[in-house]
């Protein structure tokens, strides 16, 4: 039996798509630039299906980055995923971005004998999303919205720092590792969620914005 999972990443500047078959990531395609999601996501999906000779009707599940992150980006991938999973025959998997980052960095953190993984995700010019994960048992704290100016007070050299905001801080030495959103990260955790039957009702799904969504202009509002 074939289990096919489509994975979508659009929470930051990445327009990413990955395909999984039977717990193996067959391919991942990531474009890195701003404001690409609405123009490239559908074409990116079609490109992978066509090149892997997989029919979209064979899908068993769709995994989507659930936030926090870009409001518009999260809504674009959510709209596509909800359309494919509208009757829940195709299962909907909501993947928290911080957890996806941390899960992919787990072996690296263990190799460095780190106690915790801290994921820092972009929010705005003065704030970031902050979340800690224990390396030993992968338990996590709730996502916090903290001021960037206060991060150094929490800094611990025994922690591994990752995420889209990590390169903004000179005192963090782990720059360049796990600092860009990738569909590969969503896919790695989607395999775990699928095998554990951690599904979400597509009709009830809303991205996890954490911070209240305030659109910059009426033209950007998407009713999802």
N, C-alpha and C positions, 0 to 999 in steps of 0.2 A: 504493500500500500504506500502511495506517495503522499507525503505531507508537505505542502507547498505554503510558505509564508512570505508575504510581501512586507518589506520594512521601509518606512518613510521617515526621513529626518529633515525638518525644516524649522527647527527652533531658533536658529541663529542665521548666519550667512551661508550655511550649507544647504544646497538642494541635493539631497542624497536618497538613493534607492538601493536596496539590497534584496536578493532573493535567496531563500533557504529551501533546501529539500532534504527531508529526513535528517535533521540536526546538522546539516552541513551548509555553510554559507557558500553558495555557488558563485556569486558575483556581487560586487558592490560598486556603485558608480556615484561619485561625489563631485559636485561643482561648487566652487568656493567664490562667491561674489554676492554683493547686496542686491536685494529685490529681484532675484531670479525665480523664486518659487512659483509664482503664478504663470510664468511663461515657459518654464522648463520641466516642472514636475511630471506632468502628464506625458511629455515626450520621453523623459528619462525612464518612466515606467515601461512605456511601449518598447523602448530600445532594449531593455533587459529581457523582456518576455520574448521579443522577436529573435534576439541573438542566442537565447538559451532554448529556443523551440518549445516554449511552455505556453499553453493556452491559459488566458486569464480565468477561464471557467474552471480550471483545475485548482484554484486557490482554496486553501483550508482556513487561512487566517491572514489578517493584516495587522501589523504592529506599527504603532505611530508614536513619535516622541510626544509626550503629554505635557511637558513643561517642567519648570518655568522656562521662559525665553521670550522670543519675539511674538507679540500678540498676533500680528498678521500672519507670520509664518506658521504658527501653531494652528491657526484656523484654516489655512489652506490645506495642510496635510490632513487635518481632521475632517474636512469636507469630503476629500477624496476617499478616505478610509470609511467614513460613515456611508457614503454612496455604495461602496463595494460590500459593506456588511449590513445593509439596510434591514434585512429580515433575520439577521443573526445566524443564518446558515453558514456563512463565512464568519469565523470568529473574530472578534475585535480585541486587540491586545494594546493596552495603554502602558507605555514604558516611560517612567520618570527619568528625565534627562540626567540628573545627578547620579542616580543609581546606575544608569547605563555607563556613564563615565567611570564610576568607581569600580563596577564589576569588571570592566575591561582592563583597569589598572591594578587589579587585585594581585595578580602574580608578580607584577613589577614591585609593588609595595612590599610583598613578602620577601622578595629577593634582597631588598634594602633593609630588611628588619624594621620596617616602620610599624608603629602602633596603630595609627589611624590614617585614613585617607580623607582629605578635606576637599570638597568640590566647590569651586567658586564660579558662579555663572553670571554673565553680564545682566544688568538691569537698566541702569541709567548712569549719568555722569557722576553721581555722588553715592550710589548704592550698589550693592551686589547681593546675590542670593548665596547663602552659606549653609553647608550641610556636612556633617561628619559621619564617617563609616568606620566601624571597628574592623581591623584587618582580620582578627582571629575568627569572629563569628558573623561578620558583615551586618551586625545591627547598626541602625542609623538614627540620628537625631531628626527632629522636625526641621524643615527648611526655614531658615531665618532670613529676613531682609535686614542687612546691616550697613552702616555707613563705611565707606572705604577707608576713611581716616582712622577707624577703630580696629581694623584688621591686625595691625602690627602688635596690638596689645594681646592678641590671642595666639600669635605665632608660636609654634613649637617645632623645633628641629627634628623631633621624632615623628612628625607627621609628613605625609606626602601630599602636596598641594597640586590639584589638577583643575581643569575646567576652562571655559572661554575667557574668564577674567584673570587668570593666573599671571599672565605676562604684564599686567599693569603694575605689579608690585616688585620693586627692586630687591627687597629683602628676602624674596622667595627664590630658592636656588634650583627649583625643579622646572624652570622655564623650558619650553619646547617639547614637553612630554604631555600627551593627552590634553591638548589645549584647543583643539578644533573639534566641533561636532562632526560625527561621521555616522553614516548609516550602518557601518560595520559594528559600532558600539550598540546601536539599537538591536541589531540582528543577534549579537551574542547573548544579550539578556532575553530577547524574544524566544530563543530556543528553550531557555529555562522556564519562562512563563508558560509557554505552550505545553511543555511536558508536565507542568504542575497544574494545568487547567486554570490558570489565572486570567480569566477573560472578563471583559467589560461589556455591558449591554450597549450596543452602538446607539440606540435611540436616546439613551440617557447621558451619553458622554459629553463632557465639556472639558476643554484643556485646563490644566492646573496653572492659572496665571499667577497665583499668590498675591501679586499687587493688582489693584483694581485697574481694569482696562479703560483707558480714556483715549478714544480715537482722535487723531490730529485733524481729520476732516471727515464730513459725512460720507464722502465717496469711498472711504476705507472701511466702512462698517460692513461686516459679513454676518448675516443672520444664520448662525450655526448653533 
